[in-house]
Amino acid sequence: MGIFGSNKDRLLELIRSGSEMTLRQQFRLTVLLSIPAIMAQMSNIIMEYIDAAMVGSLGAHATASIGLVATSTWLLWGICASASTGFAVQVAHLTGAGDNCGARDVVRQSLTAAGLFGLAVAAAGTAVSSRLPVWLGGEEEIVADAAIYFRIFVLSLPVLQLLSLSGAMLRCSGNILVPSVTNVAMCVLDVLFNFFLIFPSRTVTLAGAEFQVWGAGLGVKGAAIGTAAASVIGAAAMLWYMCCRSRELRLAGTHGSFRPRRQTLAKALKIAAPIGVERLLFCGAYITVTVIVAPLGAVAIAAHSLAVTAESLCYMPGYGIGDAATTAVGQSIGAGRPALARRFSRMTVWTGVGVMTFMGAVMYFAAPLMMGLITPVEAIRAAGVEILRIEAFAEPMFAASIVAYGVFVGAGDTLIPCCMNLGSMWAVRLTLAAALAPALGLKGVWIAMCVELCFRGVIFLWRLYGGRWIKIPDNKR
């Protein structure tokens, strides 16, 4: 771990100092930044598999109750993450320029601003929590559990906001390892808490011996509480490291104001507002897809939700590489090196395409095993296998859009990419899904998804190679 960190820090210093970097050094830095992020993303998905299997063992209705509000939880989480991004990109540019004091100043202000924002989003979510499952068209059997799950989630949003903020700050400063390790630990804790909270007290057989295991028997409610508890521990650990141990961002022993200043907020808003609006409308589109799927019944809702979890095993490596792209490009931009930023952008994008092409092939052939691990219901399993094999063909171009988006965020270029995402989702995916679902059912919805992701990847590659996303800060011109 120490060797890993020293190699990564040495390569990042080449960016900040203006030294030349060979293609080999650029690729090595890409790998060093990507591996911890990919490991964290993959561990998250593995734990989601275990989560889904735990809840899935309770039956189709329990799975559907969480699946019904899943897109709404993504919406609120995405809005909080966008607020973090507005400050974290500033930190990437400042650390790239070697201005650690300025980066710490942004961290102080962000803790206050983002914390208040998280409280506001939580209040809004709580206000609609009891009615949301009804608005989404959920069946009577799943509405109560869905409302409870969503309410517990929104009450944990202030903690999730600080977790997102500290993780984004550390990643953009060049430290991807600590957020990744913390995420892995959180996932393990989540599963541990779920083991005791979801199920009632029971007898467990291990290596031929029987043990009596205590359980709270809370079902869906227990799954939500377990996730919230793991998030509290993760947020506390990440904030402590950022404030007390991070070389670039450490606040302990330093002085400065936590009161947000207009200039910092304006920069954060310029970066975050397009992302926030995009997440709002993007998740609104996901919710619309849920509304399209809901009339198809509990089995379709459950298969759709679990297949999304299964597919994430393939696309989460892309998000890990996208995090690496944001860091490398952001620091190159902060150092006033547009040519280096451009080289990093292309290297990270095609690395992502290669990894996710391989993962798509794995998903196609392993779809029966993947679905079999997370649900015992044959009807759900069969539907999930069919739609996963459709989606496997979209993974290469999905990778291009994910990593290119990370590139643009690192450059502070968010408005046009957000519009591209939204246009693709609303004009292509939803139009096709609404047209195909009546005739083809859930299969039609996923055909629409596959077509849209391929289209999105093409337009993101077009913008990447156009080069207009390169923006150098005024103090570096």
C-alpha positions as CSV (number, residue, x, y, z in Angstrom):
1,M,0.0,0.0,0.0
2,G,2.9,2.4,0.8
3,I,4.6,1.6,-2.5
4,F,1.4,2.1,-4.3
5,G,0.8,5.5,-2.7
6,S,4.4,6.7,-3.3
7,N,4.4,5.8,-7.0
8,K,1.1,7.5,-7.5
9,D,2.2,10.7,-5.6
10,R,5.4,10.8,-7.6
11,L,3.5,10.6,-10.9
12,L,1.0,13.3,-9.8
13,E,4.0,15.5,-8.9
14,L,5.1,15.3,-12.5
15,I,1.8,16.9,-13.5
16,R,2.0,19.6,-10.9
17,S,5.7,20.5,-11.6
18,G,5.3,20.8,-15.4
19,S,7.6,17.9,-16.1
20,E,7.2,15.8,-19.2
21,M,5.4,12.5,-18.9
22,T,5.8,9.6,-21.2
23,L,2.8,7.6,-22.4
24,R,4.0,4.8,-20.2
25,Q,3.9,7.1,-17.1
26,Q,0.5,8.4,-18.1
27,F,-0.9,4.9,-18.5
28,R,0.7,3.8,-15.2
29,L,-0.9,6.8,-13.4
30,T,-4.2,5.9,-15.0
31,V,-4.0,2.4,-13.7
32,L,-2.8,3.5,-10.2
33,L,-5.7,5.9,-9.9
34,S,-8.2,3.4,-11.4
35,I,-7.5,0.2,-9.5
36,P,-8.6,1.4,-6.0
37,A,-11.7,3.0,-7.4
38,I,-12.6,-0.1,-9.5
39,M,-12.0,-2.3,-6.4
40,A,-14.3,-0.1,-4.4
41,Q,-17.0,0.0,-7.1
42,M,-16.8,-3.8,-7.5
43,S,-17.0,-4.4,-3.8
44,N,-20.0,-2.2,-3.6
45,I,-21.7,-4.3,-6.3
46,I,-20.7,-7.6,-4.7
47,M,-22.3,-6.3,-1.4
48,E,-25.3,-5.1,-3.4
49,Y,-25.6,-8.7,-4.7
50,I,-25.5,-10.0,-1.1
51,D,-28.0,-7.3,-0.1
52,A,-30.3,-8.2,-2.9
53,A,-30.0,-11.9,-2.1
54,M,-30.9,-11.2,1.5
55,V,-34.0,-9.2,0.7
56,G,-34.8,-11.4,-2.3
57,S,-35.1,-14.4,0.0
58,L,-38.1,-12.7,1.6
59,G,-40.0,-13.0,-1.7
60,A,-40.9,-11.0,-4.8
61,H,-42.9,-8.3,-2.9
62,A,-40.0,-7.4,-0.6
63,T,-37.6,-7.1,-3.6
64,A,-40.2,-5.1,-5.6
65,S,-40.8,-2.6,-2.6
66,I,-37.1,-1.6,-2.7
67,G,-37.0,-1.7,-6.5
68,L,-40.0,0.7,-6.7
69,V,-38.2,3.5,-4.9
70,A,-34.7,2.7,-6.1
71,T,-34.7,5.4,-8.8
72,S,-36.0,8.0,-6.3
73,T,-33.1,7.2,-3.9
74,W,-30.7,7.5,-6.8
75,L,-32.2,10.9,-7.6
76,L,-31.6,12.4,-4.1
77,W,-28.2,10.8,-3.8
78,G,-27.3,12.2,-7.2
79,I,-28.3,15.7,-6.2
80,C,-26.2,15.5,-3.1
81,A,-23.2,14.1,-5.1
82,S,-23.5,17.0,-7.6
83,A,-23.2,19.5,-4.8
84,S,-20.0,17.7,-3.7
85,T,-18.6,17.8,-7.3
86,G,-18.9,21.6,-7.5
87,F,-16.4,22.0,-4.7
88,A,-14.2,18.9,-5.4
89,V,-13.4,20.1,-9.0
90,Q,-12.1,23.3,-7.5
91,V,-9.9,21.3,-5.2
92,A,-8.5,19.3,-8.1
93,H,-7.6,22.5,-9.9
94,L,-6.0,24.0,-6.9
95,T,-3.9,21.0,-5.9
96,G,-2.9,20.6,-9.6
97,A,-1.6,24.2,-9.3
98,G,0.2,23.4,-6.1
99,D,-2.0,25.6,-4.0
100,N,-2.8,23.4,-1.0
101,C,-3.8,26.3,1.2
102,G,-6.4,27.4,-1.3
103,A,-7.7,23.8,-1.5
104,R,-8.1,23.7,2.3
105,D,-10.0,26.9,2.2
106,V,-12.4,25.4,-0.3
107,V,-12.8,22.3,2.0
108,R,-13.7,24.5,5.0
109,Q,-16.4,26.3,3.1
110,S,-17.8,23.2,1.5
111,L,-18.3,21.4,4.8
112,T,-20.7,24.2,5.8
113,A,-22.4,24.7,2.5
114,A,-22.8,21.0,1.6
115,G,-23.9,20.1,5.1
116,L,-26.8,22.6,5.0
117,F,-27.7,21.4,1.5
118,G,-27.9,17.8,2.7
119,L,-30.3,18.8,5.5
120,A,-32.5,20.6,3.0
121,V,-32.7,17.7,0.6
122,A,-33.5,15.3,3.5
123,A,-36.3,17.6,4.7
124,A,-37.8,17.6,1.1
125,G,-37.5,13.8,0.8
126,T,-39.1,13.2,4.2
127,A,-42.1,15.4,3.3
128,V,-43.0,13.1,0.3
129,S,-41.9,9.8,1.6
130,S,-45.4,8.4,2.6
131,R,-47.0,9.2,-0.8
132,L,-44.1,8.5,-3.2
133,P,-44.7,4.7,-3.7
134,V,-48.4,5.5,-4.6
135,W,-47.4,8.2,-7.1
136,L,-45.0,5.6,-8.7
137,G,-47.9,3.2,-9.2
138,G,-46.9,0.6,-6.7
139,E,-49.2,-2.3,-5.9
140,E,-50.9,-2.2,-2.5
141,E,-48.8,-5.1,-1.2
142,I,-45.5,-3.2,-1.6
143,V,-46.4,0.4,-0.8
144,A,-46.0,0.3,3.0
145,D,-42.5,-1.3,2.9
146,A,-41.4,1.0,0.0
147,A,-42.4,4.1,2.0
148,I,-40.5,2.9,5.1
149,Y,-37.4,2.1,3.1
150,F,-37.4,5.5,1.4
151,R,-38.1,7.4,4.6
152,I,-35.1,5.9,6.4
153,F,-32.9,6.6,3.4
154,V,-33.8,10.3,3.2
155,L,-33.2,10.7,7.0
156,S,-29.6,9.5,6.4
157,L,-29.0,12.0,3.5
158,P,-27.1,14.6,5.6
159,V,-24.6,11.9,6.5
160,L,-24.5,10.7,2.9
161,Q,-23.8,14.2,1.8
162,L,-20.7,14.5,4.0
163,L,-19.6,11.0,2.9
164,S,-19.9,12.1,-0.7
165,L,-18.1,15.4,-0.1
166,S,-15.1,13.9,1.8
167,G,-14.7,11.1,-0.7
168,A,-14.9,13.5,-3.7
169,M,-12.4,15.9,-2.1
170,L,-9.9,13.1,-1.4
171,R,-10.2,11.6,-4.9
172,C,-9.7,15.0,-6.6
173,S,-6.7,15.7,-4.4
174,G,-5.2,12.5,-5.8
175,N,-6.0,10.1,-2.9
176,I,-8.3,7.5,-4.4
177,L,-7.1,4.7,-2.1
178,V,-8.6,5.9,1.2
179,P,-12.1,6.5,-0.2
180,S,-12.0,3.1,-1.9
181,V,-10.9,1.2,1.2
182,T,-13.6,3.1,3.2
183,N,-16.3,2.1,0.7
184,V,-15.2,-1.6,0.9
185,A,-15.4,-1.5,4.7
186,M,-18.8,0.2,4.6
187,C,-20.1,-2.6,2.3
188,V,-18.9,-5.3,4.7
189,L,-20.6,-3.5,7.6
190,D,-23.8,-3.1,5.6
191,V,-23.9,-6.9,5.0
192,L,-23.1,-7.6,8.6
193,F,-25.8,-5.2,9.9
194,N,-28.3,-6.7,7.4
195,F,-27.5,-10.2,8.6
196,F,-28.8,-9.3,12.0
197,L,-31.5,-6.7,11.2
198,I,-33.4,-8.3,8.2
199,F,-34.0,-11.8,9.5
200,P,-35.5,-13.0,12.8
201,S,-33.6,-15.1,15.3
202,R,-32.7,-18.5,13.8
203,T,-30.5,-21.5,13.9
204,V,-27.6,-21.5,11.5
205,T,-25.6,-24.6,10.6
206,L,-21.9,-24.1,10.0
207,A,-19.4,-26.9,9.4
208,G,-21.9,-29.4,10.9
209,A,-22.4,-27.4,14.1
210,E,-25.6,-25.5,14.9
211,F,-25.6,-22.0,16.3
212,Q,-28.4,-19.8,17.5
213,V,-28.2,-16.4,15.8
214,W,-30.0,-13.3,17.1
215,G,-32.0,-11.4,14.6
216,A,-34.3,-8.3,14.7
217,G,-36.6,-9.6,11.9
218,L,-37.2,-6.2,10.5
219,G,-37.3,-7.2,6.8
220,V,-37.1,-4.3,4.3
221,K,-36.9,-1.8,7.2
222,G,-33.8,-3.7,8.5
223,A,-32.1,-3.4,5.1
224,A,-32.5,0.4,5.2
225,I,-31.3,0.8,8.8
226,G,-28.2,-1.4,8.0
227,T,-27.2,0.8,5.1
228,A,-27.7,4.0,7.1
229,A,-25.6,2.7,10.0
230,A,-22.8,1.7,7.7
231,S,-22.9,5.1,6.1
232,V,-22.6,6.9,9.4
233,I,-19.4,4.9,10.2
234,G,-18.0,5.4,6.8
235,A,-18.7,9.2,6.8
236,A,-17.0,9.6,10.2
237,A,-13.9,7.7,9.1
238,M,-13.6,9.6,5.8
239,L,-14.1,13.0,7.4
240,W,-11.5,12.2,10.1
241,Y,-8.9,11.2,7.5
242,M,-9.6,14.3,5.3
243,C,-9.4,16.7,8.2
244,C,-6.6,15.1,10.2
245,R,-4.4,13.0,7.9
246,S,-4.6,14.1,4.3
247,R,-1.3,15.8,3.2
248,E,-3.1,18.2,0.8
249,L,-6.3,18.8,2.6
250,R,-5.6,18.4,6.3
251,L,-7.4,21.1,8.4
252,A,-6.0,20.1,11.8
253,G,-3.4,22.7,12.9
254,T,-4.5,25.2,10.3
255,H,-6.7,28.3,10.5
256,G,-9.5,29.6,8.3
257,S,-13.1,30.5,8.1
258,F,-15.9,27.9,7.5
259,R,-18.2,30.6,6.2
260,P,-18.9,30.1,2.5
261,R,-17.7,33.0,0.3
262,R,-19.6,34.2,-2.8
263,Q,-16.8,33.5,-5.2
264,T,-16.4,29.9,-4.0
265,L,-20.1,29.3,-4.1
266,A,-20.4,30.8,-7.6
267,K,-17.7,28.5,-8.9
268,A,-19.3,25.5,-7.2
269,L,-22.7,26.5,-8.6
270,K,-21.4,26.8,-12.1
271,I,-20.0,23.3,-12.0
272,A,-22.7,21.6,-9.9
273,A,-25.9,23.2,-11.2
274,P,-25.8,21.5,-14.6
275,I,-25.0,18.2,-12.9
276,G,-27.7,18.7,-10.4
277,V,-30.3,19.5,-13.0
278,E,-29.1,16.6,-15.1
279,R,-29.4,14.2,-12.1
280,L,-32.8,15.6,-11.3
281,L,-34.1,15.1,-14.9
282,F,-32.0,11.9,-15.5
283,C,-33.4,10.2,-12.4
284,G,-36.8,11.6,-13.3
285,A,-36.4,9.6,-16.5
286,Y,-35.5,6.5,-14.5
287,I,-38.6,7.1,-12.4
288,T,-40.6,7.4,-15.7
289,V,-39.1,4.0,-16.7
290,T,-40.2,2.6,-13.4
291,V,-43.7,3.9,-14.1
292,I,-43.6,2.2,-17.5
293,V,-42.5,-1.1,-15.8
294,A,-44.8,-1.0,-12.8
295,P,-48.0,-2.0,-14.7
296,L,-46.2,-5.1,-15.9
297,G,-46.5,-6.5,-12.3
298,A,-44.3,-7.4,-9.3
299,V,-42.2,-9.9,-11.2
300,A,-41.3,-7.4,-13.8
301,I,-40.4,-4.7,-11.2
302,A,-38.3,-7.2,-9.3
303,A,-36.6,-8.5,-12.5
304,H,-35.9,-4.9,-13.6
305,S,-34.5,-3.9,-10.3
306,L,-32.3,-7.0,-9.8
307,A,-31.0,-6.8,-13.4
308,V,-29.9,-3.2,-12.9
309,T,-28.0,-4.5,-9.8
310,A,-26.5,-7.3,-11.8
311,E,-25.5,-5.1,-14.8
312,S,-23.7,-2.7,-12.4
313,L,-21.1,-5.4,-12.0
314,C,-20.1,-4.6,-15.6
315,Y,-20.4,-0.8,-15.6
316,M,-19.0,0.1,-12.2
317,P,-15.4,-0.4,-13.4
318,G,-16.2,2.3,-15.9
319,Y,-17.1,4.6,-13.1
320,G,-13.9,3.8,-11.3
321,I,-11.9,4.7,-14.4
322,G,-14.0,7.8,-14.7
323,D,-13.0,8.9,-11.2
324,A,-9.3,8.4,-12.3
325,A,-10.0,10.5,-15.4
326,T,-11.5,13.3,-13.3
327,T,-8.4,13.4,-11.1
328,A,-5.8,13.2,-13.8
329,V,-7.5,15.7,-16.2
330,G,-8.5,18.0,-13.3
331,Q,-5.0,18.3,-12.0
332,S,-3.6,18.7,-15.6
333,I,-6.0,21.5,-16.2
334,G,-5.0,23.1,-12.8
335,A,-1.4,22.9,-13.8
336,G,-2.1,24.7,-17.1
337,R,-1.3,21.7,-19.3
338,P,-4.1,21.2,-21.9
339,A,-2.1,18.8,-24.1
340,L,-1.5,16.5,-21.2
341,A,-5.2,16.7,-20.2
342,R,-6.1,15.7,-23.7
343,R,-3.8,12.7,-23.7
344,F,-5.1,11.5,-20.4
345,S,-8.7,11.9,-21.6
346,R,-8.2,9.6,-24.6
347,M,-6.1,7.1,-22.6
348,T,-8.7,6.7,-19.8
349,V,-11.7,6.5,-22.2
350,W,-10.2,3.7,-24.3
351,T,-9.1,1.9,-21.2
352,G,-12.7,2.0,-19.9
353,V,-14.0,0.8,-23.3
354,G,-11.7,-2.2,-23.2
355,V,-12.5,-3.2,-19.6
356,M,-16.2,-2.9,-20.1
357,T,-16.2,-4.7,-23.4
358,F,-14.7,-7.7,-21.6
359,M,-17.2,-7.3,-18.7
360,G,-20.1,-7.2,-21.2
361,A,-19.0,-10.5,-22.7
362,V,-18.8,-12.0,-19.1
363,M,-22.3,-10.7,-18.4
364,Y,-23.7,-12.3,-21.6
365,F,-22.5,-15.8,-20.8
366,A,-22.8,-15.6,-17.0
367,A,-26.3,-14.0,-16.9
368,P,-28.0,-17.2,-15.5
369,L,-25.5,-17.5,-12.7
370,M,-25.7,-13.7,-11.9
371,M,-29.4,-13.8,-11.6
372,G,-29.5,-17.1,-9.8
373,L,-27.3,-15.7,-7.0
374,I,-29.7,-12.9,-6.1
375,T,-33.2,-14.4,-6.5
376,P,-34.7,-17.9,-5.9
377,V,-37.8,-17.0,-7.9
378,E,-37.7,-18.7,-11.3
379,A,-39.9,-16.2,-13.1
380,I,-37.7,-13.3,-12.0
381,R,-34.6,-15.2,-12.8
382,A,-35.7,-16.0,-16.4
383,A,-36.8,-12.4,-17.1
384,G,-33.5,-11.1,-15.7
385,V,-31.3,-13.3,-17.9
386,E,-33.1,-12.3,-21.0
387,I,-32.7,-8.5,-20.4
388,L,-29.1,-8.8,-19.2
389,R,-28.1,-10.4,-22.5
390,I,-29.7,-7.6,-24.4
391,E,-27.8,-5.0,-22.3
392,A,-24.4,-6.8,-22.8
393,F,-24.1,-5.3,-26.3
394,A,-24.3,-1.7,-24.9
395,E,-21.4,-2.0,-22.5
396,P,-18.6,-0.7,-24.8
397,M,-20.3,2.6,-25.7
398,F,-21.7,2.9,-22.2
399,A,-18.1,2.9,-21.1
400,A,-17.2,5.7,-23.5
401,S,-20.0,7.9,-22.1
402,I,-19.1,7.2,-18.5
403,V,-15.4,7.9,-18.7
404,A,-15.7,10.8,-21.1
405,Y,-18.2,12.4,-18.6
406,G,-15.5,12.0,-15.9
407,V,-13.0,13.7,-18.2
408,F,-15.4,16.7,-18.8
409,V,-16.1,17.0,-15.0
410,G,-12.4,17.2,-14.3
411,A,-12.1,20.0,-16.8
412,G,-15.1,21.8,-15.2
413,D,-17.0,21.4,-18.4
414,T,-20.4,20.2,-17.3
415,L,-23.2,22.1,-19.1
416,I,-23.0,20.6,-22.6
417,P,-22.3,17.0,-21.4
418,C,-25.3,17.2,-19.1
419,C,-27.5,18.3,-21.9
420,M,-26.2,15.5,-24.1
421,N,-27.0,13.0,-21.3
422,L,-30.5,14.4,-20.9
423,G,-31.2,14.6,-24.6
424,S,-30.2,11.0,-25.1
425,M,-32.2,9.7,-22.2
426,W,-35.4,11.6,-22.8
427,A,-35.5,11.7,-26.6
428,V,-34.2,8.2,-27.3
429,R,-34.6,5.8,-24.3
430,L,-38.0,7.0,-23.0
431,T,-39.5,7.3,-26.5
432,L,-38.4,3.9,-27.5
433,A,-39.4,2.3,-24.1
434,A,-42.9,3.8,-24.2
435,A,-43.3,2.5,-27.8
436,L,-41.9,-1.0,-27.2
437,A,-43.2,-1.9,-23.7
438,P,-46.9,-2.5,-24.6
439,A,-45.9,-5.1,-27.3
440,L,-42.6,-6.5,-25.9
441,G,-43.0,-5.9,-22.1
442,L,-39.8,-5.7,-20.0
443,K,-37.7,-6.9,-23.0
444,G,-38.8,-3.8,-25.0
445,V,-37.8,-1.5,-22.2
446,W,-34.3,-3.0,-22.1
447,I,-33.9,-2.9,-25.9
448,A,-34.6,0.8,-25.7
449,M,-31.9,1.1,-23.0
450,C,-29.4,-0.7,-25.1
451,V,-30.0,1.5,-28.2
452,E,-29.8,4.7,-26.2
453,L,-26.6,3.8,-24.4
454,C,-24.9,3.1,-27.8
455,F,-26.1,6.4,-29.1
456,R,-24.9,8.2,-26.0
457,G,-21.4,6.7,-26.3
458,V,-21.1,7.9,-29.9
459,I,-22.0,11.5,-29.1
460,F,-19.6,11.6,-26.1
461,L,-16.8,10.4,-28.2
462,W,-17.6,13.0,-30.8
463,R,-17.3,15.8,-28.2
464,L,-14.2,14.3,-26.6
465,Y,-12.3,14.4,-29.9
466,G,-13.7,17.8,-30.7
467,G,-11.6,19.3,-27.9
468,R,-13.8,22.2,-27.0
469,W,-14.1,21.0,-23.4
470,I,-10.5,22.1,-22.6
471,K,-10.7,25.1,-20.3
472,I,-7.6,26.5,-18.6
473,P,-8.1,28.6,-15.4
474,D,-7.4,32.3,-15.8
475,N,-4.3,32.3,-13.5
476,K,-2.7,29.7,-15.8
477,R,-3.2,31.4,-19.1
